[in-house]
Amino acid sequence: MADFRGERLREAGPSTPVEITGLEEVPAAGDRFTVMPDEHALRVVLKERKDREIDPGTRRLSLDEILAGISLGEVKELNVILKADVQGSVEAIRGALEKVGGSVTGTTLRVLYDAVGAPTDTDINLAVASRAVIVAFNVRTTSNVKTFAESQGVEIREYQIIYNLLDDLETALRGLVEPTFREVVFGHAEVRAVFRAGKGEAIVGAFVRDGLIRRGTAARVIRGGEVVYNGRIGSLRRFKDDVREVAAGYECGLGLENCPDPRVGDVVEIFGRERV
């Protein structure tokens, strides 16, 4: 690298014209020149760029989209690039993030890179290459970097309050854990009349003994202590009115989808699942 006088340079600052030789390929006019922190980071970025040329639809990297990928099982770990105003902030936040990562069982949080200062083009390239989210604490991203980030589909999350930063990333981490569900019983109704049976929806008159009956929820019919039907409540009526729910102590008309043989005395149990 040399300056306009031909003298060799080890480094060059903003707005400094330089001549660069030794490139493996000839760049096109207007190409962006990016300096990487090391050769490994360079190789990662180059591989990602080649992959993007093959499949340009792989570049969406906002935290919300990473969360969406987590919920679909497409993302198994959370990578973070951290930028902050002073070294003390960097160290404190990194330490807090490590604690957050350790507190959520079965998750992985990796701080790939941290440094003092605002996000740079290099950070954007690294985020694209590693599918990382960039978090910036008490620093302001320049308009040029924001423009470059938008062009690459990378979102920069800026924070002034450390607790907000930690809460967002903890939420993302908790999304990495496979959810555990348990069954919950919402209510019971006793069949007191059968108005229609056979194919399609069976219509019965019932008295809600406890809980709450809601249209559209899962239901099973219990007869003599055994489950004889599993399905769903397709319709729910009070007198002639369609209703969404009926509370304990009231009579109602229930439509049980594909219930072939409901009988007087059957108990309809309404149930569902909730996340533990």
SULUR-V732193 format. One record per residue. N is the residue number from 1. RES is the residue in one small letter. PHI is phi in whole degrees, -180 to 180 (999 if undefined). Layout:
[[N;RES;PHI] [N;RES;PHI]]
//
This chain:
[[1;m;999] [2;a;-137] [3;d;-88] [4;f;-67] [5;r;-93] [6;g;89] [7;e;-83] [8;r;-68] [9;l;-126] [10;r;-93] [11;e;-155] [12;a;-145] [13;g;-90] [14;p;-58] [15;s;64] [16;t;-99] [17;p;-73] [18;v;-138] [19;e;-113] [20;i;-118] [21;t;-124] [22;g;94] [23;l;-73] [24;e;-72] [25;e;-131] [26;v;-84] [27;p;-75] [28;a;-87] [29;a;-60] [30;g;94] [31;d;-63] [32;r;-84] [33;f;-101] [34;t;-122] [35;v;-98] [36;m;-98] [37;p;-68] [38;d;-160] [39;e;-68] [40;h;-63] [41;a;-62] [42;l;-62] [43;r;-64] [44;v;-62] [45;v;-66] [46;l;-62] [47;k;-63] [48;e;-64] [49;r;-63] [50;k;-65] [51;d;-63] [52;r;-68] [53;e;-64] [54;i;-77] [55;d;-134] [56;p;-70] [57;g;-87] [58;t;-102] [59;r;-107] [60;r;-101] [61;l;-133] [62;s;-74] [63;l;-61] [64;d;-61] [65;e;-73] [66;i;-64] [67;l;-61] [68;a;-64] [69;g;-64] [70;i;-61] [71;s;-64] [72;l;-90] [73;g;82] [74;e;-85] [75;v;-117] [76;k;-109] [77;e;-148] [78;l;-113] [79;n;-101] [80;v;-129] [81;i;-111] [82;l;-112] [83;k;-126] [84;a;-147] [85;d;-73] [86;v;-137] [87;q;-62] [88;g;-61] [89;s;-66] [90;v;-57] [91;e;-66] [92;a;-66] [93;i;-70] [94;r;-61] [95;g;-62] [96;a;-66] [97;l;-66] [98;e;-64] [99;k;-68] [100;v;-61] [101;g;-62] [102;g;-75] [103;s;-85] [104;v;-106] [105;t;-61] [106;g;82] [107;t;-120] [108;t;-132] [109;l;-120] [110;r;-120] [111;v;-88] [112;l;-71] [113;y;-159] [114;d;-140] [115;a;-165] [116;v;-82] [117;g;119] [118;a;-75] [119;p;-59] [120;t;-124] [121;d;-60] [122;t;-61] [123;d;-62] [124;i;-62] [125;n;-61] [126;l;-66] [127;a;-64] [128;v;-64] [129;a;-69] [130;s;-111] [131;r;53] [132;a;-107] [133;v;-102] [134;i;-97] [135;v;-118] [136;a;-122] [137;f;-114] [138;n;58] [139;v;-132] [140;r;-110] [141;t;-79] [142;t;-69] [143;s;-64] [144;n;-64] [145;v;-68] [146;k;-61] [147;t;-63] [148;f;-64] [149;a;-62] [150;e;-63] [151;s;-67] [152;q;-96] [153;g;75] [154;v;-104] [155;e;-98] [156;i;-105] [157;r;-93] [158;e;-105] [159;y;-133] [160;q;-113] [161;i;-118] [162;i;-64] [163;y;-66] [164;n;-65] [165;l;-60] [166;l;-66] [167;d;-62] [168;d;-61] [169;l;-74] [170;e;-66] [171;t;-60] [172;a;-63] [173;l;-64] [174;r;-64] [175;g;-71] [176;l;-73] [177;v;-78] [178;e;-61] [179;p;-67] [180;t;-110] [181;f;-118] [182;r;-132] [183;e;-79] [184;v;-128] [185;v;-93] [186;f;-93] [187;g;173] [188;h;-134] [189;a;-135] [190;e;-98] [191;v;-74] [192;r;-115] [193;a;-159] [194;v;-115] [195;f;-97] [196;r;-155] [197;a;-138] [198;g;103] [199;k;-72] [200;g;81] [201;e;-90] [202;a;-86] [203;i;-111] [204;v;-130] [205;g;-96] [206;a;-142] [207;f;-115] [208;v;-78] [209;r;-82] [210;d;-158] [211;g;74] [212;l;-142] [213;i;-103] [214;r;-121] [215;r;-67] [216;g;91] [217;t;-85] [218;a;-70] [219;a;-146] [220;r;-137] [221;v;-105] [222;i;-110] [223;r;-134] [224;g;61] [225;g;83] [226;e;-117] [227;v;-82] [228;v;-111] [229;y;-158] [230;n;-129] [231;g;-171] [232;r;-147] [233;i;-82] [234;g;-84] [235;s;-145] [236;l;-148] [237;r;-135] [238;r;-120] [239;f;58] [240;k;-102] [241;d;-98] [242;d;-74] [243;v;-131] [244;r;-88] [245;e;-155] [246;v;-137] [247;a;-90] [248;a;-60] [249;g;95] [250;y;-119] [251;e;-92] [252;c;-159] [253;g;-105] [254;l;-111] [255;g;-106] [256;l;-102] [257;e;-67] [258;n;55] [259;c;-98] [260;p;-77] [261;d;-146] [262;p;-71] [263;r;-134] [264;v;-61] [265;g;99] [266;d;-62] [267;v;-110] [268;v;-95] [269;e;-105] [270;i;-99] [271;f;-146] [272;g;-163] [273;r;-126] [274;e;-131] [275;r;-76] [276;v;-81]]
//
